[in-house]
Amino acid sequence: MTRLPMVIVATSLCMVAACTTSPPTPAPDESSAGWQPVPQAVPDDDEEDEEGFIEICVTKNTRVRVGYRGCDDARPGVTWYFLPMDARVPAVGSTAKRGSVKKPQTDEILRAPAKGGKGEDVGIADVEDRVEVCVVRTTRIRVSDSRCEHHRKGYGWYYIRIDGRVPAVGKQAEGGSFRKPYAEAYRARRKGGDAARAAIDYEDPDEEEEEEEYCTTTIDGECVATNRCTQTLDGVCTDSGDNSSEPRRTCSQVFVNKHWTRHCRP
């Protein structure tokens, strides 16, 4: 029996089955008016929650927690230790675990009370403004700012809270920290003093601006009462409302020798 070629057999089978195979659909032409690109999901880094940490001070060899003052003043034998927010913060005197001496790359770093506890429950934000002074690292004696500006060896910036006290040049700085703050830092005047007043270009939000005094009543062109006056007699202020202990006197303006004169009775 003669065998038909395979091509003929395949063609016959396709005819019997009424093959309707369509050619592959061409890729859309990007230049056509109806073509639109498929939107791609782009990860948004801002939507990711930044993990917070708790910073404590520990001894280098044993990781036993100590007070913050040792690390703030960069004393030997101690180091900063960073715990994730979900870790338990040890109390002062206890050993720290689950942390690292490497500073994390985040701005959300809190402190914790001496008693410790769950990080997210006991975290304290240290965001007060600071005043920065240049000091000798070993003694914290304040020197000229230029030594820190030029990164001279043995000197460093020391940051004092805005509600603290700034030493004059030549005096020892106390109560601050070598740790760069997480808030603003201001330069200080050489003479030191109250930090809020010694800070250059610092505006205290709690300090009310003193009301400027202006004249409210005049006689013959001379001011006899101001906006701070609460009571006048014949156009002359008799009560300034400042609770002064000075005895009050009854005063009036009298016309003597062709001009007005203030006359007061004891």
C-alpha positions in Angstrom: 0.0 0.0 0.0 1.3 3.4 -1.0 1.9 5.8 1.9 0.8 9.4 1.5 3.3 12.0 2.3 3.0 13.4 5.9 2.3 16.9 4.6 -0.7 15.7 2.6 -2.1 13.8 5.6 -1.7 16.8 7.9 -3.4 19.0 5.4 -6.3 16.6 4.9 -6.8 16.4 8.7 -6.9 20.1 9.0 -9.5 20.4 6.3 -11.7 17.8 7.9 -11.4 19.6 11.3 -12.1 23.0 9.7 -9.0 24.5 11.1 -9.5 28.2 12.0 -6.2 29.0 13.6 -5.6 32.7 13.6 -2.3 34.3 13.1 -0.6 35.8 16.2 -1.8 39.2 17.3 0.9 41.8 16.5 2.3 43.9 19.3 0.5 47.3 19.7 2.1 50.2 17.9 3.3 52.8 20.4 2.8 55.5 17.9 -0.9 54.7 17.5 -3.4 57.1 19.2 -5.2 54.4 21.1 -2.2 52.8 22.7 -1.6 53.5 26.4 1.3 52.2 28.6 0.5 49.8 31.4 1.0 51.7 34.7 3.7 50.2 36.9 3.6 50.3 40.7 6.4 52.4 42.0 7.4 51.8 45.7 7.0 55.0 47.8 9.8 55.2 50.3 7.8 57.9 52.2 5.0 55.4 52.9 7.4 53.1 54.8 7.3 53.5 58.5 10.7 54.5 60.0 11.7 52.2 62.8 12.4 54.0 66.0 15.1 53.2 68.6 15.9 53.8 72.3 19.3 55.0 73.2 20.9 54.1 76.6 24.3 54.3 78.1 26.2 51.1 79.0 29.6 50.0 80.1 31.7 48.8 77.2 32.8 45.5 78.6 29.6 44.2 80.4 26.8 46.1 78.6 25.4 47.0 82.0 23.2 50.1 81.8 24.5 53.3 83.6 23.2 56.8 83.8 23.2 59.0 80.7 25.7 61.5 82.1 28.7 59.3 81.4 27.9 59.0 77.7 26.9 62.7 77.4 30.2 63.8 78.8 32.1 61.1 76.7 33.7 59.5 79.7 36.0 56.5 79.2 34.6 53.0 79.6 31.0 53.7 78.5 29.3 53.8 75.2 25.9 54.5 73.6 23.7 51.4 73.0 20.7 51.4 70.7 17.6 49.2 71.2 14.8 48.6 68.8 11.5 50.1 69.8 9.9 46.7 70.5 12.7 45.6 72.9 12.6 45.9 76.6 14.8 48.6 78.0 16.8 47.5 81.0 16.8 49.4 84.2 20.0 51.1 85.3 22.2 48.4 86.8 20.8 45.6 84.5 22.4 44.2 81.4 21.2 45.4 78.0 20.3 42.9 75.2 19.0 42.8 71.6 20.8 46.1 70.8 23.9 47.4 69.1 26.6 50.1 69.7 26.2 51.1 66.0 24.1 54.3 65.7 21.0 53.5 63.4 20.3 55.6 60.4 17.1 57.2 61.7 16.1 60.5 63.3 13.6 58.8 65.7 15.9 58.0 68.6 14.4 58.4 72.1 15.6 58.0 75.6 14.2 56.1 78.5 13.8 56.6 82.3 16.1 54.9 84.7 13.5 52.2 85.6 13.4 51.0 82.0 10.4 49.2 80.5 8.9 48.4 77.1 10.5 50.7 74.6 7.4 52.0 72.9 5.8 52.7 76.3 8.6 54.5 78.1 10.4 56.3 75.2 11.1 60.0 75.9 11.7 62.4 73.0 14.7 64.6 73.6 13.9 67.5 71.1 14.7 70.6 73.1 16.7 73.3 71.3 20.4 73.5 72.3 23.2 76.0 72.6 26.5 74.8 71.2 29.9 75.7 72.7 33.3 74.6 71.7 35.2 72.8 74.6 38.3 70.9 75.4 37.0 67.3 75.2 38.9 66.1 78.3 38.0 69.0 80.6 34.9 70.6 78.9 36.6 74.0 79.3 35.0 76.4 76.9 37.3 77.9 74.2 36.8 79.9 71.0 34.4 78.4 68.5 37.0 78.6 65.8 38.8 75.6 67.2 35.8 73.4 66.6 35.1 75.1 63.2 38.5 74.1 62.0 38.1 70.6 63.5 41.2 70.9 65.7 42.1 67.7 67.5 41.1 67.5 71.1 38.2 69.9 70.8 34.5 69.3 70.2 31.0 70.9 70.3 29.2 70.5 73.5 25.4 71.0 73.4 23.5 72.6 76.4 19.7 72.7 76.6 18.1 76.0 76.0 16.8 76.0 79.5 20.3 75.5 81.0 23.2 77.7 81.6 26.1 78.5 79.2 29.6 79.0 80.6 31.8 82.0 79.6 34.9 81.3 77.6 37.5 79.8 80.0 34.9 78.2 82.3 33.8 74.5 82.4 30.6 73.5 80.6 28.2 71.2 82.5 24.9 69.5 82.1 25.1 69.2 78.3 26.2 66.5 75.9 28.7 65.8 73.1 25.8 64.0 71.4 24.7 66.0 68.4 21.1 67.0 69.2 18.0 66.1 67.2 16.8 69.7 67.3 18.2 73.1 66.5 21.5 74.3 68.0 22.5 77.9 68.4 25.9 79.6 68.9 26.4 81.4 72.2 27.8 84.7 73.3 31.3 84.6 74.8 30.2 85.9 78.2 27.7 83.0 78.6 24.8 83.2 81.0 21.3 81.9 80.8 21.2 79.7 77.7 18.0 81.3 76.2 19.6 84.8 76.5 23.1 83.7 75.6 21.9 82.0 72.4 22.5 84.1 69.2 19.5 84.7 67.0 17.3 82.6 69.3 13.7 83.7 69.8 12.1 82.4 72.9 8.5 81.4 72.1 7.5 81.8 75.7 8.9 85.3 76.2 6.2 87.9 75.5 7.2 90.9 73.6 7.1 94.0 75.8 4.5 96.4 74.8 5.8 99.7 73.5 4.7 102.7 75.5 3.1 105.5 73.6 1.4 108.7 74.6 -2.4 108.8 74.9 -3.0 112.3 76.4 -1.2 115.6 75.9 -1.5 119.1 77.4 0.1 122.0 75.6 2.0 119.4 73.5 3.4 117.6 76.5 2.5 113.9 77.2 0.7 113.5 80.5 -0.7 110.0 80.1 0.4 106.8 78.2 -1.2 103.5 77.1 0.0 101.9 80.4 -1.9 104.4 82.4 -5.1 103.0 83.9 -6.5 106.1 85.6 -6.1 109.8 85.0 -7.1 113.0 86.8 -7.4 116.2 84.8 -5.5 114.5 82.0 -2.6 113.3 84.2 -1.9 109.7 85.0 -2.5 108.8 88.6 -2.4 105.0 88.4 -0.2 103.0 86.1 -1.5 99.6 87.2 2.0 98.3 88.0 1.2 97.8 91.8 3.9 100.2 92.7 4.6 100.6 96.4 5.2 104.3 95.9 2.4 106.3 97.6 -0.1 107.8 95.2 -0.7 111.5 95.1 -3.6 113.5 93.7 -2.3 115.6 90.8 -3.8 118.1 88.4 -2.8 120.5 85.7 -3.0 124.2 86.7 -2.5 127.2 84.5 0.3 129.4 86.1 2.2 132.2 84.5 0.7 131.6 81.1 1.5 127.9 80.9 0.2 124.6 82.4 1.9 123.2 85.4 1.4 119.9 87.1 0.3 120.4 90.8 0.2 117.4 93.1 -1.1 117.2 96.7 0.5 114.7 99.1 
